[in-house]
Amino acid sequence: MVDLVPELKLIIGEQPPVPDLSPQDAQRRFQLLFRRFIGVFARPEHPLALFLDDLHWLDAATLDLLEDLLSQPDVQHLMLIGAYRDNEVNSAHPLMRKLEAIRQAGAIVQEIILAPLACEDLDRLMADSLHCESERVSPLARLVHEKTAGNPFFAIQFISALAEEELLTFDHGDGRWSWDLGRIQAKGYTDNVVDLMIGKLNRLPVETQKTLQQLACLGNSAEIGLLSIVHGTSEEEVHSDLWEAVRMEFVVRSAGLYRFVHDRVQEAAYSLIQENLRTETHLRIGRLLTAHTSPEQREEAIFEIVNHFTPWCGFDHLTGRT
């Protein structure tokens, strides 16, 4: 666990090296230790709830770890909440097979299907956000629903786009928000969230766009040092270039890395790279990663490096799948 979470040394001190085992026995040892580690926090007087996003992208080893965690009787008082896109999986998907195995082991598995927001939901959301009567905001809510089909992320981005383009403004004289449905409809907004995000990203400074493109190539998140190497600038310049993207809440900075707030933002940033230049971009990144990765670290980073050398194999750099 100290190898996985080095900060634990600050609490439990340096630990003696563990004996070498076969890969299968080492996996069992780690799973047992991980269950005991979770058990420290999951107590009758203080149950533990964990949330994991994008379960449909989990690798096989992580799925095995979750199965072991949820199917063993020595783990109690734990609730794991996971989110995944049901349109990304079918009955043969590894995630669905793993969920069925967890059920068969006796764990309680409940599924909640999140439907899009209804027009009435958007009506209440916008009436609350704009501090106005439902009757007044209803026509605008219907337009937002038509454009976004009730997708919460898309709806929020669409509303913020209206404000950014001053189609939704606060009238200080009347002390209320105002809008012109005719002007909004004439604007011809797309009903595609990625196209909308591309439009918003295109209004960012050029250097911010370039840095977001590099981040999108590296994945949903990347360490600042790695992003500095790929972008060819200092870490201070990376912070400066991404400041506007942070301010606009396209990315967040935490724990020494930058992360996209939503995979649709990453998809939009990746789309800013001309299609005929994507192979060249990944090749350059692959060479940089190879040059800046020590021989000792190369085995651990080999998949990340090789992925950038294989765009011609149909590898999806947004999802990590072929």
Disulfide bonds with the S-S distance in Angstrom:
none
